[in-house]
Amino acid sequence: MKNLKNALLLKQLYQLKQLGYKYTSVTPFQEEEPDLTLPNTLESLKKQAIECHLCDLSKSRQKVVFGEGAVNADLMFLGDMPNNSDDSSGKVFTGRSGDTLTKMIENVLGVSRSDVYITNILKCRAHDTLNPSPAHAHTCHPYLLKQIELIKPKIIIALGETAYHYLTGDNSDISNVRGTLHKQDGYTIVPTYHPNYLLRNPSAKKYVFDDLKNIKELM
């Protein structure tokens, strides 16, 4: 549209020149700068995310999985992306993975799942892939940063290598960094294994149990 308007304007200027005009009050077409600010409430931010069509995942998703929990939670759990069950329900961490996470929160940390905040790097299901693509992750990244800004968690538990990588920029293997503390932007990041990994590797539960005990001491 911009190119078309400029082409028509250029044609008009040439016509004016042929008629002997040397000056004109016609101003070139200027495209308005888009408003890139994100809403300052979680409810408005969620509404914007639900209406988001910035990447091709919006074409295949059933529902946007924004996140859920206490709006002023001290603890935030961050996964990688919604699963098929999440995609159908619009709720975060459902199914067997969600059951495992709930047990981690309530049985080990001793708090209700509703008292923490849970979300993912991606807000839409990425089909036929085990990991979010960099393009999809970076498209969703502003939503995550705004969620963190609004909730102001003291501790963010990064569930798995992917969540840890996109939150910190560190490509370290999760087995080398799990349980360690990383202070960033006013909060502490603690990486540990993703519930899906625990379902495939039950022996790793003891490591997550140790990580969560350390988190409980921090609380």
Stockholm file with secondary structure:
# STOCKHOLM 1.0

chainA/1-219         MKNLKNALLLKQLYQLKQLGYKYTSVTPFQEEEPDLTLPNTLESLKKQAIECHLCDLSKSRQKVVFGEGAVNADLMFLGDMPNNSDDSSGKVFTGRSGDTLTKMIENVLGVSRSDVYITNILKCRAHDTLNPSPAHAHTCHPYLLKQIELIKPKIIIALGETAYHYLTGDNSDISNVRGTLHKQDGYTIVPTYHPNYLLRNPSAKKYVFDDLKNIKELM
#=GR chainA/1-219 SS CHHHHHHHHHHHHHHHHHTTCCCCCCCCCCCCCCCCCCCSSHHHHHHHHHTCCSSTHHHHCSSCCCCEECTTCSEEEEESCCCHHHHHHSCSSCHHHHHHHHHIIIIIICSCGGGSEEEESCSSCCTTCSSCCHHHHHHHHHHHHHHHHHHCCSEEEEESHHHHHHHHCCCCCHHHHTTCCEEETTEEEEEECCHHHHHHCGGGHHHHHHHHHHHHHHC
#=GC SS_cons         CHHHHHHHHHHHHHHHHHTTCCCCCCCCCCCCCCCCCCCSSHHHHHHHHHTCCSSTHHHHCSSCCCCEECTTCSEEEEESCCCHHHHHHSCSSCHHHHHHHHHIIIIIICSCGGGSEEEESCSSCCTTCSSCCHHHHHHHHHHHHHHHHHHCCSEEEEESHHHHHHHHCCCCCHHHHTTCCEEETTEEEEEECCHHHHHHCGGGHHHHHHHHHHHHHHC
//
